[in-house]
Amino acid sequence: MRAVIISSMKSFKNLWHKSQDYILILLGALAQAVGLRLFLVPAHLASGGVSGISQLINHFTGWPIGVMVLIGNIPLFLLGWRFLGGRRFALRTATAIISYSLAVDLLLLLPFFPQNGLTDDIFLNSLYGAVVSGFGYGLVYRARGTSGGSDVLARILNHWRGVSMTQSYLMVDSLVILAAGFVFGWKEALYAIITLYVSGLVAETILEGGGTVRTAMIVTSKPQEIADEILVELERGVTYLSATGAYTGEERPVLYVVVSRAEIAQVKAIVHEIDPKAFMVVGVAHEALGEGFKELKKA
């Protein structure tokens, strides 16, 4: 009986985690659609990839952008199925593409939705379009999904031809923005480049978290005194690393400590007070998991 209960609890937990992924994908797709409709389309800012191509076609034909996004993603979806992981890739990506495509067109049917956006200022449209869209991309990536379009192409080029992800995105989106420059104007194209860059930063922040921390490696003749002070004053753990000086051949411990951004100034002050001749290297880490920081199980 106990084994059955434990098994049921595990199944429920797995189902809940999967449901959370799909909820994030739906919210992310909605945010992308809002960013596109509310800021990018009214300002004639091409979003890159299939969405950008759909904007260009819509400008000449008036065909619905969401429908064209869906149609344009079908061949890319099939390629992604072939090269990027089959069923697991398909379910999450199909959810993202379909929900995004529907939201792009259905938002216009809402009576309270501003048909022509919120402002005519191209800078504000570029900035807020990047932030809202990047937030949506980050949620989708965090749920281990893709947004279709240039995302799929970039991953295929990376997987199949060994092209880096950065170069892949640059190749795919640059062509769309170049075409948009001829259609909408070069000022709009330049702002579109800024939008792509900022949205990428926002997506990366959402994906990896904003909890960047500082690491410090300290070479000192008074390791115990510095370690004790950090343990007492900051209540942070300190690790001894064995090291040998290449010039002197002497063995001495190196202190390794991880602290928050606000605490690194205190570490510097402690080291300077105890051993002004110490050598210290400060680095940046994207995330710290474990005691004193974010719990590892919530990563």
Secondary structure, DSSP 8 states (H G I E B T S, - for coil): -HHHHHHHHHHHHHHHHHHHHHHHHHHHHHHHHHHIIIIITTTT---SHHHHHHHHHHHHH---HHHHHHHHHHHHHHHHHHHTTHHHHHHHHHHHHHHHHHHHHHGGGSTTS-TT-S-S-HHHHHHHHHHHHHHHHHHHHHTT---STHHHHHHHHHHHH---HHHHHHHHHHHHHHHHHHHH-HHHHHHHHHHHHHHHHHHHHHHH-S--EEEEEEE-S-HHHHHHHHHHHT---EEEEEEE-TTT--EEEEEEEEE-TTTHHHHHHHHHHH-TT-EEEEEEES--BSTTSB-GGG-
